[in-house]
């Protein structure tokens, strides 16, 4: 099940809130907690690279490194759009709301793997880190944002006090994203489009987490359903990971059409 070229590597994970307003931002933070709990259960070390809090609740985005054998091999199964359906705690009329968040997983590639990054293609910006006031990171422009102009890829890191360390972490994320983009382009040229490319588009979710009017988590690729939603949100996602890896041996998994309500 873990036979991919990069499966044994560490994983770089990014979570981005999508459609759904405040509920989507809250959902992105719930997903971050879910993955952190999963990593803790399995003894993987985690390092937060970038965290963008939202104004009212939740987060706009987060990026973190997961270190340990086979981290990428397992977590690549989570690559795609995750949908939440629940009674919104932010709706005064207690109506049911649907929220989306996207999860992107990249292998932490080795330094000796060649990824062509030219200095003239980079726009490097520095800024003050967000978060609670009064901390050293907020008093200096230690945070770093790097824009790769040819591809439009943007990465940022603001968790370290040192601008040099933040730049190093941001470059690590950029190299991983560019490497993954190159691999997808190679696969497309060979007529074998990356299996998750469709899954990361809005409205084509890989998994739905329904908390109301019933409680059920459904993976639309494998058709696996789990009724213990609380356990899943607490990091028990192994059944989904294992089923994805098992079925993936039989051929590329396509995201099945799902109810968008």
N, C-alpha and C positions, 0 to 999 in steps of 0.2 A: 504493500500500500504506500510505502514511502520510498519510491524508486526514482523520484525526480532528481535532476542534477543538483538542485539547490535545497532539497528537502532537509538536509542535516544542518543547514545554516540557521543563524539567528534570524529573527523577523523584525521588520519595521512596520508598525501598524499605525494607520491614520484613520481617525473617525471624524466625519463632517456631518453636521446637522443639515437637513434638507427641508422639504416642504412640510409645513405644519406649525410654523411660528414658534412660540414659546414651548409648545408641546414637543416639537422636534428637537429643540435645544436641550430640554429636560431628558428626552429619550437618548440623545447622544451621550449625556452623562451617565445614564443608566447602563448603556452598552459599555462605556469605559469601565464602570465598576464590575460588570459581568466578566469582562476579559481579565481584569486585574485579579479577580477572585479565582478564575480558572488558572491563571499563571501561578498564583500562590499555592493552589491545591497540588500542582504538578511540579513545584520546586523550581520554576523558571524565575530568573531575576528580571526585574523590569526597571527601566530608566525613562522618566518622563522627559521628552525633548521639547515639546511645545504644548501649551495649554492656553486656549482663548476663552475665558469665561463670557457668558452671555449677560445681558443687562438685567433681565428679570429673574431668570432661573436657568440652570443647566450650563452647557458650554456650546460655543460655536464650532470648535474643533479641538482635536488633541492628537498628538503624535508621540509614540513611545517605542522604545526598543525592548524586545523580549529576547533574553540571552539563555541559551541552553541547547543541547542536542535535539534536533528535529523540530525546533520551534516553528520554523517556516513550513515544514512539511505538514504539521497539524493545522496551523492557523490559516494557511492558504484556503482552507475550506470555508472560511468566514468572509471571503472577499465578495462584496456585493452590497446590495441595498437591503436593509432590515426595516420592516414595517411594524409599527405599534398601533393597536386599536384599543382604546380605553375610554372611560368617562374622564374627561379632562378635569384635573384639579385647578386649572386656570380659567375655567368657564363658569361664570356665575350661575348659568342655567343648567349646569351639570349635564351637558350634552356629550354624546359620544364623538370622539375626535380621532382622526388618523394622522400619524406622524411618520416621517421617514428620516433615516440616517444612513449614510454610506460608509462602508468599511473597506479600506484599501490595505492590502498586505503585500509587502515586498521582501525579497530575501536581502539580508545584510551581506552584500557581496564582498569578496576578499579584495584587498588592496592591489593584488597582482593581476586582477582582471581589468583589462583595458577598456575604459570608457572615455571617449574623446570629449574633454571639457576644456574649451579655450577661455582664457581670461577675458578676452574681448567680447565673449558671448554672455558674460555674467554682469548683472547689475546688483551690487551689494548695498543694502540699506541697513543702517543701524538706528535703533530707537530704544526708548526706555521700556523695560519690561512691565507688564501688567501685574495685577495682584494687589495685595495689601500694601498700603503706604508705609513709608518709614524704613523699608528694608533697603539694603545696599543696592540690590538689583534695580530698584526703582529710581535711584539717585544718579545713575550713570547710564549712558547709552550702550549697555552691554548686550542687548538683544540684537539678533542678526536675521535679516530676511534676504534671501538670494533668489533672483529671478533669472532663469535660463531663457534668454530672449528667443533663440531659434525654436524652442519647443513650447514656450509659454509656461513651463513648470515653475511653480513657486514653492519654496520651502522656508521654514523659519524655525529658530530655536531661541528660547529666552530663559531657560531654567538655570543656567550657570551664571555665576557672577562675572566670569571672565568672558570678554568678547571673543577672545581667541578660541576658547573651548566651544562657545556657541557656534562660531563659524565652522569649526571642525565637525560638529554634530550636524549642522545644516548641510555641509558638503557630503557627509555620509548619506543623508537622506536623498540628496540630489543624485548622487551616483547610483543609488539603488533604483530610483524612479526611472532614470535614463536607461539603465541596464534592462529593466523590465519592459520599457517601451521598445528597445531594440529587439528583445526576444519576441515580442508580439508582432513586430513588423516582419521579422524573419519567418514566423509561423504563417502570417497572412500571405506572404509571397509563395509559400509552399502549398497554399490552399488549405491550411489547417488553422483557421482563425482561433485565437485564444478562447478557451471555453467560457471564461467569465466575462468576456468583453460585453456581451449583451446584458449580463446580470447587473452591471454597475450603472445602468441607465435608470433614471427615475421612472417609477411606474412598472418596473420589471424586477420586483423584489425577489430575493432568494429565500426569504423566510419571513413569516408573519407571526407576531406575538399578540394574541387576542386576549384581553383582560375583561372585556364586556361586549356583548351580553353573556357570553360563555367564556371559559378559560381554556386556551389551547395554543400550543406553539406548533406551527406547521412549516416544514421545509419543502418548498415547492419544487426542488430539484429531485429529491429522493422520495418525496411523499411521506416521510417519517413524521408522525404526530406524537407529541408529548403533552400530557394533561397537567403535569406538575409545573406550572408556570413559575412559581416562586423559586423552585429549585434551579430552573434554567437561568433565571435572572440572577441567581446567586452563584453562577459560574459552572453549573452542571451541564455543559454543552458537549460532553464526550459522545453521547449517542448520535448527535448530528454529525460530529466530526468523523466518527468511525463509519457511519453509513455512507457519508460522502466519499470517503477514501475507498471503501469496498466497492461501491457502485462505479466509482471512477475507473476501476480496473477493467470494467466491461465496455468502456467507451466514453467519449466526452459527455458530460452532463449538461443538459440545456435547461434553462429556467422555464418552467411551465407557466402558462397564463394563469394569473391569480386575480381574484376578486379585488377590485380597486376601491371598494367602498370601505 
